[in-house]
Amino acid sequence: MHALPDAGAISADPRFAQVRARDRAADGRFVYAVRTTGVFCRPSCPARAARPENMAFFASPAEAAAAGFRPCKRCKPQGEPSDAVADRVRAVADYIDARAGEPLPLQRLATVAGVSPFHLQRMFKAAMGITPREYQAAKRLDAFKSSLRAGESVLGAVFEAGYGSTSRAYEQVDGALGMTPSAYRAGGEGETIVYAVRTVALGPLMMAATGRGVCFVQFGDDADGLRDRLAREFPRALLRCADEGAALNGWIEALDAHLSRGAPRPDLPLDLRGTAFQIRVWRFLLGVRSGDVVSYGEVARGLGAPRAVRAVGSACGANRVGVLVPCHRALRGDGGLGGYRWGLDRKRAVLDTERRAAAETP
């Protein structure tokens, strides 16, 4: 085993202060080894700090390994620092953003990142929750939708977004728009959306549905504001208030019973519209049992993308189907409520109701 300097020399070394501070900026510059455990770590390792007399510094992981130490399983010092990985992923995402309509082979993106295609695929999915190809598809869809909203013809929007042909566009966007491209371009023209508004325990609430299922559950300040919000989403759709005997009335009453009396959350057909990653997050949360909560990090790990914590939070914020898609069950890692697009008081109230109901269930 490598001979270690005395405690005084280690304590006086500037690198010792960086290890004590768990300084991420020092990652990649050196590693430190611990004689009592036989492992070496990066400076930012969250493990309990070692005594100076048991430490030694090495310029690289290779030097530490040559001295007989093994890499820490917690901080993985032989891997690239997390900040550097984030920079590489951000560079690739920016590159795709600027060229979403172009063919972008993985090798080309890997050259931008300065890593192998295999390495890029893994690091990008770990950070973003989706592959570079899926990310580009989502950006291309956003461009397609923007063109349609701006009044561009379907054919023009197809080529502007880089699909190459109308048949390919229909293949790619089927289900993502929730309607045909021509209907989307018309602001939902030809699409009938039925809605109902009730004042429930948590204030005015609107539920709206297409022929596929519930596409909109929102809290608001008043019925007029909720109608305006729905109309902005589908400016030319036929918005129709549910008839007295319509199924939607029963659905919203069942949701009210869940919110006010702790009845089971109604299992209703859903018309979900979002990116591939957003829908994966929403489906994961649909599997969380009523009364239970998960952290954004647990969701990310459950999806096989442990670094995509922020992306999970963004997906929760983009959810248009409140309560039925239970994003309120996702919390911060420290147990804090985190965000909620309809206010933290509502999030707390829904969670409290579900927890009480779960506690009363034998």
C-alpha positions in Angstrom: 0.0 0.0 0.0 1.2 3.5 -0.8 3.0 5.3 2.1 0.9 8.1 3.5 2.1 11.6 4.6 1.7 12.6 8.3 -1.5 14.3 9.5 0.2 17.8 9.7 1.2 17.7 6.1 -2.2 16.6 5.0 -4.0 19.3 7.1 -1.8 22.0 5.6 -2.4 20.9 2.0 -5.0 23.2 0.3 -6.6 20.1 -1.1 -7.6 19.0 2.4 -9.8 22.2 2.8 -11.4 21.4 -0.6 -12.3 17.9 0.6 -13.7 19.2 3.8 -15.9 21.6 1.9 -16.9 18.9 -0.6 -15.9 21.4 -3.3 -17.4 20.2 -6.7 -15.1 22.6 -8.5 -12.1 20.4 -7.4 -13.6 17.3 -9.0 -11.4 16.1 -11.8 -8.3 17.9 -10.5 -7.3 15.2 -7.9 -8.7 12.3 -5.8 -8.1 11.5 -2.2 -7.6 8.0 -0.7 -8.5 6.7 2.8 -6.2 4.1 4.3 -8.8 2.7 6.7 -11.3 1.9 4.0 -8.9 1.3 1.1 -11.0 3.4 -1.2 -10.3 6.6 -3.2 -12.9 9.4 -3.8 -13.5 12.6 -5.7 -13.3 15.8 -3.5 -17.1 16.3 -3.5 -17.8 12.8 -2.2 -20.7 13.0 0.3 -19.2 10.3 2.5 -18.2 11.1 6.1 -14.9 13.0 6.1 -11.8 10.9 7.0 -9.2 11.9 9.6 -6.2 13.6 8.0 -3.7 11.0 9.1 -5.6 8.4 7.1 -5.7 10.4 3.9 -3.5 10.8 0.8 -3.9 12.8 -2.4 -3.4 11.6 -6.0 -3.4 13.5 -9.2 -5.6 11.0 -10.9 -7.8 7.9 -10.3 -5.2 5.8 -12.2 -2.5 6.8 -9.7 -4.7 6.0 -6.7 -5.6 2.6 -8.3 -1.9 1.9 -8.9 -1.2 2.5 -5.2 -3.7 -0.2 -4.3 -6.8 1.7 -3.6 -10.2 0.9 -5.1 -12.8 3.5 -6.4 -15.6 4.6 -4.1 -19.0 3.1 -5.1 -20.8 6.2 -3.9 -19.1 9.0 -5.8 -17.6 6.9 -8.6 -14.4 9.0 -8.9 -13.4 7.2 -12.2 -16.4 8.7 -13.9 -16.7 12.2 -15.3 -17.6 15.0 -12.8 -21.4 15.7 -12.8 -21.0 19.3 -13.8 -19.0 18.3 -16.9 -21.6 15.7 -17.8 -24.3 18.4 -17.5 -22.3 20.7 -19.7 -22.0 18.1 -22.4 -25.7 17.2 -22.3 -26.6 20.9 -22.4 -24.4 21.5 -25.4 -26.1 18.6 -27.3 -29.6 19.8 -26.3 -28.8 23.3 -27.5 -27.4 21.8 -30.8 -30.6 19.9 -31.3 -32.8 22.9 -30.4 -31.1 24.9 -33.2 -31.4 22.1 -35.8 -34.5 20.1 -34.8 -35.7 19.9 -38.4 -32.4 18.4 -39.7 -31.3 14.7 -39.8 -29.0 14.4 -36.7 -27.2 11.1 -36.5 -26.1 10.0 -33.1 -22.4 10.1 -34.2 -22.8 13.7 -35.2 -24.2 14.6 -31.7 -21.5 12.5 -30.1 -18.9 14.6 -31.8 -20.6 17.7 -30.4 -20.4 16.2 -26.9 -16.8 14.9 -27.4 -17.7 11.4 -26.3 -18.6 8.1 -28.0 -22.2 7.6 -29.3 -22.8 4.9 -26.7 -21.6 7.2 -23.9 -23.7 10.1 -25.2 -26.9 7.9 -25.3 -26.4 6.8 -21.7 -25.5 10.2 -20.3 -28.3 12.1 -22.2 -31.0 9.7 -21.1 -29.8 9.7 -17.5 -29.9 13.6 -17.5 -33.0 14.2 -19.6 -35.1 11.1 -19.2 -35.3 10.5 -22.9 -32.8 9.7 -25.7 -31.4 12.4 -28.1 -33.7 11.0 -30.8 -36.8 11.4 -28.6 -35.7 14.8 -27.5 -35.4 15.9 -31.2 -38.8 14.4 -31.9 -40.3 16.4 -29.1 -38.7 19.6 -30.4 -39.8 18.9 -33.9 -43.3 18.4 -32.7 -43.2 21.7 -30.9 -42.1 23.4 -34.1 -44.8 21.7 -36.0 -47.5 22.8 -33.5 -46.1 26.4 -33.5 -46.4 26.5 -37.3 -49.9 25.2 -37.3 -50.9 27.7 -34.6 -49.4 30.5 -36.6 -51.7 29.6 -39.5 -49.2 27.8 -41.7 -50.7 25.1 -44.0 -50.4 21.5 -42.9 -48.1 20.8 -45.9 -46.0 23.9 -45.1 -45.7 23.0 -41.4 -44.7 19.4 -42.3 -41.7 20.6 -44.3 -40.9 23.5 -42.0 -40.6 21.0 -39.1 -38.4 18.7 -41.1 -40.7 15.7 -41.4 -40.0 15.3 -45.2 -43.4 14.0 -46.1 -47.0 14.3 -44.8 -47.2 10.5 -44.3 -44.1 10.6 -42.0 -45.6 13.6 -40.1 -48.8 11.7 -39.5 -46.8 8.7 -38.3 -44.8 10.8 -35.9 -47.5 13.0 -34.4 -50.3 10.5 -34.2 -51.7 10.7 -30.6 -49.4 13.6 -29.7 -51.7 16.3 -31.0 -54.9 14.6 -29.7 -56.4 15.3 -33.1 -55.5 15.5 -36.8 -52.9 18.1 -37.8 -55.5 19.9 -39.9 -57.9 20.1 -36.9 -55.0 21.3 -34.7 -54.1 24.0 -37.2 -57.7 25.1 -37.0 -57.4 25.6 -33.3 -59.4 22.4 -32.6 -61.9 23.3 -35.3 -64.1 20.2 -35.8 -63.2 18.9 -32.4 -66.0 18.8 -29.8 -65.0 19.3 -26.2 -67.6 19.0 -23.5 -67.0 20.7 -20.2 -68.5 21.1 -16.8 -67.7 23.5 -13.9 -68.5 22.9 -10.3 -67.5 24.7 -7.1 -65.9 21.9 -5.0 -64.1 21.9 -1.7 -61.0 23.4 -3.2 -62.8 26.1 -5.3 -64.1 26.3 -8.8 -63.0 23.3 -10.9 -63.5 22.6 -14.6 -63.4 19.1 -16.2 -63.4 18.8 -20.0 -63.3 15.8 -22.3 -62.9 14.9 -25.9 -64.2 11.7 -27.4 -61.0 10.0 -26.2 -61.3 10.9 -22.6 -60.7 13.7 -20.0 -58.2 16.2 -21.4 -58.5 19.0 -18.9 -59.0 19.2 -15.1 -58.2 22.7 -13.7 -58.8 24.7 -10.6 -59.4 28.5 -11.0 -60.8 31.6 -9.5 -64.1 31.5 -11.3 -66.0 29.7 -14.1 -65.4 32.5 -16.6 -61.6 32.3 -16.1 -61.7 28.5 -16.5 -63.7 28.8 -19.8 -61.2 31.3 -21.1 -58.3 29.0 -20.2 -59.9 26.1 -22.1 -60.7 28.4 -25.1 -57.1 29.5 -25.3 -56.0 25.8 -25.6 -58.6 25.1 -28.3 -59.5 28.5 -29.8 -61.7 27.1 -32.6 -63.0 23.9 -31.1 -66.6 23.5 -30.4 -66.8 24.0 -26.6 -70.1 22.7 -25.2 -71.4 22.7 -21.7 -72.3 19.2 -20.6 -76.0 18.4 -20.8 -77.7 17.5 -17.5 -77.6 13.8 -18.2 -74.1 13.7 -19.7 -71.5 11.3 -18.3 -69.1 14.2 -17.6 -71.4 15.4 -14.9 -71.1 12.1 -13.1 -67.4 12.1 -13.6 -66.9 15.6 -12.0 -69.2 14.6 -9.1 -67.1 11.5 -8.5 -64.0 13.7 -8.5 -65.7 16.1 -6.0 -66.5 13.2 -3.8 -62.8 12.2 -3.8 -61.7 15.8 -3.0 -64.2 16.5 -0.3 -65.0 13.2 1.3 -62.0 11.0 0.5 -63.9 8.7 -1.8 -61.6 6.7 -4.2 -60.1 8.7 -7.1 -62.4 8.0 -10.1 -60.7 5.8 -12.7 -61.7 7.7 -15.9 -60.5 7.5 -19.5 -57.8 10.1 -20.1 -56.7 12.0 -23.2 -53.1 12.8 -22.3 -51.1 15.2 -24.5 -47.5 15.7 -23.9 -43.9 14.7 -24.8 -42.9 11.1 -24.5 -41.1 11.8 -21.2 -44.0 13.8 -19.7 -46.4 10.9 -20.4 -43.9 8.4 -18.8 -43.9 10.6 -15.7 -47.7 10.9 -15.6 -48.1 7.1 -16.1 -45.6 6.4 -13.3 -47.6 8.7 -10.9 -50.8 7.0 -11.8 -49.3 3.9 -10.3 -48.6 5.6 -6.9 -51.2 4.4 -4.3 -53.5 7.0 -2.9 -52.2 8.2 0.5 -48.6 7.6 -0.6 -46.1 10.1 -1.9 -42.8 9.9 -3.8 -40.0 12.3 -4.4 -39.1 13.7 -7.8 -35.9 11.8 -7.5 -37.7 8.5 -6.8 -39.8 9.1 -9.9 -36.7 9.7 -11.9 -35.0 6.6 -10.6 -38.2 4.6 -11.3 -38.1 5.7 -14.9 -34.4 4.6 -15.2 -33.3 8.3 -15.5 -31.9 9.1 -12.0 -30.5 12.5 -13.1 -33.7 13.7 -14.6 -35.1 15.1 -11.4 -35.7 18.6 -12.8 -37.3 17.1 -15.9 -39.7 15.2 -13.6 -40.6 18.4 -11.8 -41.2 20.2 -15.2 -43.5 17.3 -16.3 -45.5 17.6 -13.1 -45.9 21.3 -13.8 -47.0 20.7 -17.4 -49.8 18.3 -16.3 -53.2 19.6 -17.5 -55.3 16.9 -15.9 -55.1 17.7 -12.2 -55.8 15.1 -9.5 -56.8 12.4 -12.0 -53.1 12.4 -13.0 -51.8 12.7 -9.4 -48.8 15.0 -9.7 -49.7 16.2 -6.2 -48.1 13.0 -4.9 -44.7 14.1 -6.0 -42.6 16.0 -3.4 -39.1 17.4 -3.1 -36.4 15.1 -1.8 -36.4 16.8 1.6 -40.1 16.1 2.0 -41.2 19.6 1.1 -44.3 20.1 -1.0 -42.4 21.5 -4.0 -44.5 23.3 -6.6 -48.1 22.9 -7.7 -49.6 24.9 -10.6 -52.9 25.3 -8.6 -51.3 26.4 -5.4 -49.6 24.7 -2.5 -52.7 25.0 -0.2 -54.6 22.8 -2.7 -51.8 20.3 -3.0 -51.6 20.0 0.8 -55.4 19.7 1.1 -55.6 16.9 -1.5 -52.7 15.0 0.1 -54.3 15.3 3.6 -57.6 14.0 2.3 -56.0 11.0 0.6 -53.9 10.2 3.7 -57.0 10.3 6.0 -58.9 8.1 3.6 -56.0 5.6 3.4 -55.7 5.5 7.2 -59.4 4.7 7.5 -59.2 1.9 5.0 -58.8 -1.5 6.7 
